[in-house]
């Protein structure tokens, strides 16, 4: 993630946006890196067993 942020800065980007399935361990990772939960869409991401789970969107402003 740090490398992606460095590359984004080199390309004059200032806002990063991503999403992940609600409840995945990646949610904790993104929060620990300073990303802010922006919202959630229910029944958006299909799990391996075929269930439709919510996805959480995150954003981070970089300088």
N, CA, C and O atoms as CSV, one atom per row, in Angstrom:
chain,resi,resn,atom,element,x,y,z
A,1,UNK,N,N,0.829,-1.181,0.000
A,1,UNK,CA,C,0.000,0.000,0.000
A,1,UNK,C,C,0.879,1.253,0.000
A,1,UNK,O,O,0.578,2.234,-0.680
A,2,UNK,N,N,1.957,1.206,0.763
A,2,UNK,CA,C,2.849,2.378,0.800
A,2,UNK,C,C,3.421,2.652,-0.586
A,2,UNK,O,O,3.512,3.805,-1.007
A,3,UNK,N,N,3.808,1.585,-1.301
A,3,UNK,CA,C,4.346,1.745,-2.655
A,3,UNK,C,C,3.287,2.333,-3.584
A,3,UNK,O,O,3.601,3.182,-4.419
A,4,UNK,N,N,2.044,1.894,-3.448
A,4,UNK,CA,C,0.954,2.434,-4.277
A,4,UNK,C,C,0.748,3.915,-3.986
A,4,UNK,O,O,0.503,4.703,-4.900
A,5,UNK,N,N,0.846,4.291,-2.719
A,5,UNK,CA,C,0.697,5.699,-2.351
A,5,UNK,C,C,1.843,6.534,-2.907
A,5,UNK,O,O,1.624,7.649,-3.381
A,6,UNK,N,N,3.066,6.003,-2.854
A,6,UNK,CA,C,4.223,6.711,-3.411
A,6,UNK,C,C,4.055,6.921,-4.911
A,6,UNK,O,O,4.333,8.004,-5.427
A,7,UNK,N,N,3.607,5.895,-5.601
A,7,UNK,CA,C,3.379,6.004,-7.043
A,7,UNK,C,C,2.285,7.019,-7.350
A,7,UNK,O,O,2.409,7.805,-8.290
A,8,UNK,N,N,1.230,7.004,-6.570
A,8,UNK,CA,C,0.136,7.964,-6.768
A,8,UNK,C,C,0.641,9.398,-6.621
A,8,UNK,O,O,0.270,10.275,-7.402
A,9,UNK,N,N,1.485,9.632,-5.619
A,9,UNK,CA,C,2.048,10.968,-5.431
A,9,UNK,C,C,2.900,11.385,-6.626
A,9,UNK,O,O,2.841,12.532,-7.069
A,10,UNK,N,N,3.685,10.454,-7.142
A,10,UNK,CA,C,4.522,10.752,-8.312
A,10,UNK,C,C,3.676,11.117,-9.519
A,10,UNK,O,O,4.115,11.864,-10.394
A,11,UNK,N,N,2.461,10.588,-9.563
A,11,UNK,CA,C,1.550,10.870,-10.676
A,11,UNK,C,C,0.586,12.011,-10.360
A,11,UNK,O,O,-0.438,12.187,-11.021
A,12,UNK,N,N,0.944,12.789,-9.321
A,12,UNK,CA,C,0.168,13.970,-8.920
A,12,UNK,C,C,-1.267,13.642,-8.526
A,12,UNK,O,O,-2.181,14.426,-8.782
A,13,UNK,N,N,-1.457,12.509,-7.916
A,13,UNK,CA,C,-2.771,12.134,-7.381
A,13,UNK,C,C,-2.829,12.568,-5.926
A,13,UNK,O,O,-1.810,12.575,-5.235
A,14,UNK,N,N,-3.998,12.924,-5.469
A,14,UNK,CA,C,-4.127,13.351,-4.075
A,14,UNK,C,C,-5.233,12.612,-3.323
A,14,UNK,O,O,-5.349,12.749,-2.105
A,15,UNK,N,N,-6.039,11.836,-4.033
A,15,UNK,CA,C,-7.135,11.115,-3.399
A,15,UNK,C,C,-7.109,9.661,-3.854
A,15,UNK,O,O,-7.151,9.371,-5.050
A,16,UNK,N,N,-7.039,8.752,-2.885
A,16,UNK,CA,C,-7.083,7.327,-3.182
A,16,UNK,C,C,-8.409,6.763,-2.692
A,16,UNK,O,O,-8.880,7.125,-1.613
A,17,UNK,N,N,-9.012,5.877,-3.479
A,17,UNK,CA,C,-10.295,5.269,-3.143
A,17,UNK,C,C,-10.173,3.768,-3.382
A,17,UNK,O,O,-9.612,3.335,-4.389
A,18,UNK,N,N,-10.700,2.982,-2.456
A,18,UNK,CA,C,-10.687,1.531,-2.611
A,18,UNK,C,C,-11.899,0.941,-1.919
A,18,UNK,O,O,-12.596,1.617,-1.163
A,19,UNK,N,N,-12.137,-0.335,-2.194
A,19,UNK,CA,C,-13.228,-1.008,-1.488
A,19,UNK,C,C,-12.832,-2.438,-1.189
A,19,UNK,O,O,-11.963,-3.003,-1.853
A,20,UNK,N,N,-13.469,-3.020,-0.194
A,20,UNK,CA,C,-13.245,-4.404,0.188
A,20,UNK,C,C,-14.509,-4.950,0.833
A,20,UNK,O,O,-15.369,-4.201,1.297
A,21,UNK,N,N,-14.597,-6.254,0.849
A,21,UNK,CA,C,-15.787,-6.892,1.415
A,21,UNK,C,C,-15.847,-6.656,2.927
A,21,UNK,O,O,-14.840,-6.776,3.626
A,22,UNK,N,N,-17.019,-6.328,3.407
A,22,UNK,CA,C,-17.219,-6.100,4.842
A,22,UNK,C,C,-16.813,-7.355,5.624
A,22,UNK,O,O,-17.195,-8.470,5.269
A,23,UNK,N,N,-16.043,-7.157,6.681
A,23,UNK,CA,C,-15.630,-8.256,7.533
A,23,UNK,C,C,-14.302,-8.889,7.161
A,23,UNK,O,O,-13.756,-9.660,7.950
A,24,UNK,N,N,-13.762,-8.589,5.982
A,24,UNK,CA,C,-12.459,-9.129,5.597
A,24,UNK,C,C,-11.360,-8.502,6.449
A,24,UNK,O,O,-11.512,-7.365,6.896
A,25,UNK,N,N,-10.252,-9.216,6.689
A,25,UNK,CA,C,-9.137,-8.660,7.460
A,25,UNK,C,C,-8.559,-7.383,6.849
A,25,UNK,O,O,-7.968,-6.566,7.555
A,26,UNK,N,N,-8.731,-7.215,5.547
A,26,UNK,CA,C,-8.196,-6.015,4.888
A,26,UNK,C,C,-8.820,-4.734,5.433
A,26,UNK,O,O,-8.204,-3.670,5.354
A,27,UNK,N,N,-10.024,-4.816,5.980
A,27,UNK,CA,C,-10.644,-3.619,6.557
A,27,UNK,C,C,-9.767,-3.041,7.662
A,27,UNK,O,O,-9.557,-1.829,7.717
A,28,UNK,N,N,-9.253,-3.901,8.543
A,28,UNK,CA,C,-8.374,-3.442,9.623
A,28,UNK,C,C,-7.076,-2.875,9.071
A,28,UNK,O,O,-6.558,-1.883,9.586
A,29,UNK,N,N,-6.549,-3.503,8.025
A,29,UNK,CA,C,-5.316,-3.006,7.407
A,29,UNK,C,C,-5.509,-1.593,6.886
A,29,UNK,O,O,-4.710,-0.706,7.186
A,30,UNK,N,N,-6.565,-1.373,6.108
A,30,UNK,CA,C,-6.788,-0.053,5.526
A,30,UNK,C,C,-6.993,1.010,6.608
A,30,UNK,O,O,-6.476,2.121,6.490
A,31,UNK,N,N,-7.733,0.680,7.644
A,31,UNK,CA,C,-7.919,1.633,8.738
A,31,UNK,C,C,-6.589,1.952,9.417
A,31,UNK,O,O,-6.339,3.101,9.779
A,32,UNK,N,N,-5.735,0.944,9.593
A,32,UNK,CA,C,-4.443,1.166,10.246
A,32,UNK,C,C,-3.512,2.029,9.401
A,32,UNK,O,O,-2.580,2.638,9.926
A,33,UNK,N,N,-3.765,2.081,8.086
A,33,UNK,CA,C,-2.947,2.892,7.192
A,33,UNK,C,C,-3.516,4.293,6.975
A,33,UNK,O,O,-3.011,5.053,6.149
A,34,UNK,N,N,-4.567,4.627,7.717
A,34,UNK,CA,C,-5.115,5.974,7.645
A,34,UNK,C,C,-6.253,6.166,6.667
A,34,UNK,O,O,-6.680,7.298,6.439
A,35,UNK,N,N,-6.755,5.091,6.082
A,35,UNK,CA,C,-7.913,5.210,5.197
A,35,UNK,C,C,-9.170,5.413,6.034
A,35,UNK,O,O,-9.266,4.913,7.155
A,36,UNK,N,N,-10.114,6.138,5.492
A,36,UNK,CA,C,-11.351,6.465,6.193
A,36,UNK,C,C,-12.507,5.756,5.493
A,36,UNK,O,O,-12.652,5.848,4.274
A,37,UNK,N,N,-13.328,5.050,6.268
A,37,UNK,CA,C,-14.504,4.400,5.696
A,37,UNK,C,C,-15.472,5.473,5.219
A,37,UNK,O,O,-15.888,6.337,5.991
A,38,UNK,N,N,-15.825,5.410,3.936
A,38,UNK,CA,C,-16.673,6.431,3.317
A,38,UNK,C,C,-18.115,5.991,3.171
A,38,UNK,O,O,-19.015,6.825,3.079
A,39,UNK,N,N,-18.342,4.690,3.150
A,39,UNK,CA,C,-19.706,4.192,2.991
A,39,UNK,C,C,-19.710,2.716,2.698
A,39,UNK,O,O,-18.664,2.079,2.568
A,40,UNK,N,N,-20.919,2.184,2.599
A,40,UNK,CA,C,-21.083,0.752,2.384
A,40,UNK,C,C,-22.235,0.523,1.416
A,40,UNK,O,O,-23.227,1.251,1.421
A,41,UNK,N,N,-22.081,-0.504,0.587
A,41,UNK,CA,C,-23.152,-0.908,-0.312
A,41,UNK,C,C,-23.510,-2.347,0.054
A,41,UNK,O,O,-22.649,-3.225,0.000
A,42,UNK,N,N,-24.764,-2.605,0.425
A,42,UNK,CA,C,-25.153,-3.971,0.794
A,42,UNK,C,C,-25.242,-4.881,-0.430
A,42,UNK,O,O,-25.523,-4.431,-1.541
A,43,UNK,N,N,-24.996,-6.169,-0.198
A,43,UNK,CA,C,-25.151,-7.199,-1.232
A,43,UNK,C,C,-24.442,-6.836,-2.536
A,43,UNK,O,O,-25.022,-6.952,-3.616
A,44,UNK,N,N,-23.187,-6.398,-2.431
A,44,UNK,CA,C,-22.422,-5.934,-3.588
A,44,UNK,C,C,-21.341,-6.919,-4.009
A,44,UNK,O,O,-21.064,-7.060,-5.200
A,45,UNK,N,N,-20.721,-7.608,-3.037
A,45,UNK,CA,C,-19.583,-8.484,-3.323
A,45,UNK,C,C,-19.983,-9.942,-3.125
A,45,UNK,O,O,-20.534,-10.310,-2.088
A,46,UNK,N,N,-19.704,-10.753,-4.115
A,46,UNK,CA,C,-20.054,-12.174,-4.034
A,46,UNK,C,C,-18.929,-12.931,-3.331
A,46,UNK,O,O,-17.769,-12.844,-3.734
A,47,UNK,N,N,-19.275,-13.668,-2.286
A,47,UNK,CA,C,-18.287,-14.452,-1.548
A,47,UNK,C,C,-18.043,-15.781,-2.258
A,47,UNK,O,O,-18.749,-16.128,-3.204
A,48,UNK,N,N,-17.041,-16.516,-1.794
A,48,UNK,CA,C,-16.691,-17.801,-2.404
A,48,UNK,C,C,-17.850,-18.799,-2.344
A,48,UNK,O,O,-17.973,-19.665,-3.211
A,49,UNK,N,N,-18.702,-18.675,-1.315
A,49,UNK,CA,C,-19.826,-19.613,-1.206
A,49,UNK,C,C,-21.083,-19.117,-1.918
A,49,UNK,O,O,-22.135,-19.752,-1.837
A,50,UNK,N,N,-20.976,-17.990,-2.610
A,50,UNK,CA,C,-22.090,-17.474,-3.395
A,50,UNK,C,C,-22.956,-16.453,-2.700
A,50,UNK,O,O,-23.843,-15.868,-3.321
A,51,UNK,N,N,-22.713,-16.222,-1.398
A,51,UNK,CA,C,-23.473,-15.191,-0.676
A,51,UNK,C,C,-23.103,-13.806,-1.190
A,51,UNK,O,O,-21.973,-13.578,-1.622
A,52,UNK,N,N,-24.041,-12.905,-1.142
A,52,UNK,CA,C,-23.779,-11.517,-1.509
A,52,UNK,C,C,-23.536,-10.723,-0.227
A,52,UNK,O,O,-24.421,-10.602,0.620
A,53,UNK,N,N,-22.333,-10.190,-0.100
A,53,UNK,CA,C,-21.932,-9.432,1.089
A,53,UNK,C,C,-21.822,-7.953,0.780
A,53,UNK,O,O,-21.737,-7.542,-0.377
A,54,UNK,N,N,-21.826,-7.169,1.837
A,54,UNK,CA,C,-21.642,-5.721,1.685
A,54,UNK,C,C,-20.186,-5.425,1.334
A,54,UNK,O,O,-19.283,-6.182,1.689
A,55,UNK,N,N,-19.977,-4.327,0.639
A,55,UNK,CA,C,-18.625,-3.829,0.397
A,55,UNK,C,C,-18.490,-2.483,1.086
A,55,UNK,O,O,-19.438,-1.699,1.128
A,56,UNK,N,N,-17.313,-2.218,1.623
A,56,UNK,CA,C,-17.026,-0.960,2.297
A,56,UNK,C,C,-16.058,-0.167,1.440
A,56,UNK,O,O,-15.031,-0.690,1.010
A,57,UNK,N,N,-16.382,1.094,1.192
A,57,UNK,CA,C,-15.506,1.985,0.440
A,57,UNK,C,C,-14.678,2.816,1.406
A,57,UNK,O,O,-15.174,3.267,2.439
A,58,UNK,N,N,-13.415,3.012,1.062
A,58,UNK,CA,C,-12.475,3.789,1.857
A,58,UNK,C,C,-11.842,4.855,0.981
A,58,UNK,O,O,-11.743,4.708,-0.237
A,59,UNK,N,N,-11.409,5.946,1.638
A,59,UNK,CA,C,-10.652,6.966,0.908
A,59,UNK,C,C,-9.521,7.469,1.794
A,59,UNK,O,O,-9.556,7.335,3.018
A,60,UNK,N,N,-8.517,8.051,1.144
A,60,UNK,CA,C,-7.402,8.664,1.850
A,60,UNK,C,C,-6.858,9.802,1.010
A,60,UNK,O,O,-6.590,9.638,-0.180
A,61,UNK,N,N,-6.699,10.953,1.636
A,61,UNK,CA,C,-6.080,12.095,0.970
A,61,UNK,C,C,-4.583,12.027,1.261
A,61,UNK,O,O,-4.167,11.931,2.416
A,62,UNK,N,N,-3.787,12.079,0.208
A,62,UNK,CA,C,-2.330,12.011,0.373
A,62,UNK,C,C,-1.710,13.331,-0.064
A,62,UNK,O,O,-2.238,14.017,-0.939
A,63,UNK,N,N,-0.586,13.678,0.552
A,63,UNK,CA,C,0.121,14.916,0.202
A,63,UNK,C,C,1.518,14.595,-0.260
A,63,UNK,O,O,2.279,15.501,-0.602
